[in-house]
């Protein structure tokens, strides 16, 4: 124990920062997009919603995990800031107070701007008598019959509250005592009621219920009322659950998800004006500390804004929303009636989402399904997405046509577990082979392998990507994917799927870098290769694009390379635990983050300069969870034209001064000087996509 403590003291934290606080800085940059007047007005409110949903997941997962750490390992210190779980939680709760104030101020400011444009969120107090009468009838006829109000007394115990469900609470006088009335907001209902008229004027359901709460509890004097929501710890690991004799993995997963619904609350949010009498009552009932309670005047969730857009006229959409973007289609890229398999056999293809249409990949799968030469299709599925059935339908059709189809379905994709499990029976009935991955390891790799008997030999077409096989996210996230007929990569993909099928994490691969087997080791070797070049006075450079950087070992290797003269440029959207620009330590390291219309999601790693550079695309961020506790794949780019294309894309992003923010030695992200011709990388790629 003493040796462990001494080792911890040796950790250099002069160039690192805490992971959770770095993430909060990222989410602040998301909220800052709502303040950017170059962003269309309606889209700015969406950034407030994205900030809100991001923060919800942060509390469910990261804060939940820290609460559990505090209970089990209270003296455990993180290796970037040497903070204990309690110290991290205290700092998080304190930082979030300021974020709640900023969110509230931003929301009300945007509401005022929308009001000026005729999109009006009305309060019940502001309505005239006719409109209140209209909502009175709406409440009585449409809402009241579907509500399930409850009063808390000895016959009606405090219920199991749903995480992130919305509730209207009323403090009631009851037999000379004070008790609580609870009304859950039915999640199946549209969140708002439109008022009659030609303009878009609406009232939120929780506000209507709160106004008419006296009709729900007619015999109880009302002392106070408020809208509230709780957030529960959702950091449950199915592999930690006790397995009963004869229980299948699917049953184990369902049991773990049921457990998530009843885990401890980590946050209480109250929407009300002024001091709330409801808050201390709920806090005591839920066993929360004061610091875990957040009071705001803004709605607790803003997902209703997406549906509100359906009421816009065409002119309103053009004025308040992003200009619609139509990605490059198959016919535009390869011509009418093009064969994707033939195109890939001629030359490697690089897809760049959302600038290229996900339909190009779907066309490849459809062609493979109907090609009599194709003998097997294998694919990893992490987040397939709700409502997207085309890809899975192709998999099932291929199996029904006698092809060998393997679907590695990761059931532990957090918050997509139930959706992924919903495909299991249909895929099995169609004759697909289903794999579930490994205990304690998520399969996060994005690989698809099509094997054919072509021209008298086995032929492989391999897809390796940075993002999920998901049509919805492919239209919203920037990702890259390589489609290649390279036999070396194809044979590695064959071995990869074979190893997945026999639960072998220790396979040996020729071209592919696979975590947790050899990915991190090779990344370190490439960093050290550039370090050696710099020491010899040769040109040395590293460019890294990813979502997050937290792996302590890789951070230390980068710092060492920078100290030896390697120029390191990193484009990191989210968490960055490395602090750049510190004299004598990280002055050769430069970090920027891009938050814009699309979510920057691609992982691209470059070691070296120009044509001699080693270039990889990958499913893996440089986080310990990815490098050591997930199955990930990084793929080299051999084709010189595609390598140049990726290098050019990265250079464009390094020139972005519109959406990019630069991380300084002070740990703060700074706005860049615009200059005469400011560049926005995402707009540039949209403008030039068809070139």
C-alpha positions, 0 to 999 in steps of 0.5 A: 500500500505504501509503495502504491502511494509513493508511486502516485506521488511521482505522477506529474500533473503539471501538464494534465487536467481532470477528465470530468472537468475537461468534459464540462468545458466541452459541454460549455463549448456546445452551449456557446454555439447557442450564443453564436449569432451566425447560427440560425435562431432555431438551431441555437435553441437546439444547442441548448437542448444538446447541452442539456441532454449531454449533461443528463448523460454525464450525471447518469454515467460519470457522476454515477460512477464517481458516487459508486467510487466514493462508496467503494474506494473513497481514497482512490485518486485519478491519475491526471489531477490526483483528486479523490472521488469526493473532491471530483464530485464537489468540484463538479457540483460547484461547476454545474451551478454556473452552467445551470445559470448560463443555460437558464440565461441563454434559454430565456434570451433565445425565447425572447428572440423567438417571441419576436419572430412569432414563435411564442412559448406562452406562460399560463399567467400571460394568457387572456380569459379565452385562451385559458378557457381553451386550455381548461377544456383541453386539460379536462378532456385531453389531459386529465383522463390519462394522468395518474396522480397520487398522494403520499400517505400510509396507503400510498407509499412514495413511488419508484420515480423514473430517471429523467421522467418529468413530474408535477409535485404539489405540497398539500395540507392533509389532516393538519399535516403536509403531504406530497401530491405527485403527477407523472407527465405521460411520456407518450403525449406530445409535450406541448399544446398549440394555441388556436390561431395562425402563429406558433404559440404553445404551452408546455404540458407540465405548465398546464398541469401545474396551473390546474393542479387544484382540479386534481386535488380539489379537497386539499389546500395547495401550499406550493408546487413545482416541476421536478425530475431526478437523475439516477446512476446508470453506470451498470455493468451487466458483466458484474451481475450475478449469473443464475444457473442456466441464464442466457446472456440476453436474460442477464442483460435484461436483468441489468437494465431492470436494475438501472431503473432503480439505482440511486439518484444522483441529482434532483432538478426543480423548475420553479420561480423563487425558493421552492418548498418542494425541493427540501421535501423531495431531497429528504425523501430521496436521500440527497445532499443540498449540493445535488439539488439544482433549481432553475426557471427553464424547462428541465428537458428541451427535446420538444423543440425538435417536434416544434419544427413540424409546425414551421412554414417553408419560409420559417424553416429557411429563416430559422433552420440550417439550409438543408444539406444533401450528401453526395449520392451513389449516382453522383459519385460513381454514375448511374447503375454503378456496381460498388463492388466493381468500383472497390475492386478497381480502387480503394474508396474513402467515404466521408460522412455526412458529406457522402450519403450513407446510402452508398454503403447500403447500396454495397450491402444490397448488391452483395445480398443479390450477388450469387458470387458472395458467400458471406457477410459479417458485420459488427453492430454497436448502435444500429439506431431506432427505426433504421431497418434497412441494413438489418433487413439486408442481413436477414434477406442474405441469410434467407438466400443461403449466404453465411451471415454473422452479426456481432451485436454489442448488447452493452452499447449504453442506452441502446441496449434494449433497441439492440436486443430487439433485433436478436429474435428476428436475426436468429429466425432469418438464420443469421449467426449472432455473436455478443462479444466478450465479458468485460469488453465491449466490441466497439469496432466498425467492420464489415466483411464481404467474401466472394468466390470471384474469378476463381478465388476468394475475394474480400471487400472490407469496410472499416469505419470510425462511426456506427452503421447508423443512417441517422448518425451518418447524417449528423456526425462527421466520420470516415470509412475505408472500403477496400479490396486489399487482400491483406486487410481482408484476411485480417478481417477474416481473422478478426471475425474468427477470433470474435467467434471463439472469444480470442482477444489475443489474435495476431494481425498483419495490417489491422491494429486491434485493441486491446491486443496491439493497438496501444503498443503500435501507437506508442511505437509510431510516436517514438518513431517520430521522436527518433526522427526529431532527435536526428534532426529530421522532419517529424510531425504527429496529427491526431483527430479524435473525440477524447484523450485521457489515456495517461500512458499515451499522454506521457508519450506525446509529451516526451515527443513534444519535448524532443521537438516533434510538432504535434497538432491535435483536433479533439472535440471533447475531453482532453486531459493534456494541457498544451503550450506549457513552456519547457513541457508541452509548447510543441503540442497544439490542441483545438476543438471544433463544435459546429453543425455536425458532431466531429466524430472521426478518429484519424492518426497521422505519424510523419509528413507528406507521402511518407506519413503513416495514416490510420482511421480508427473506431478508438479514441485515446481513452483507457476504456478504448485502448484496454477495455474495448475491442477496437480496430484501426486501419492503415490507409495505403492508397496514396490518393486517399492518404492525401485526401485525409491529410488535406481534410485535416489541414483544412480543419487546422485552418478553421477559425470560425468554429475551432477553439484553441486550448491554452496553457491556462486550460481555457479554450480561446476564440481564434482571430478571424482574419480577412477570410475566415474559414469554417471547415464544415462549410468548406467540406459541404461546398466542395463535396461534389468536387 
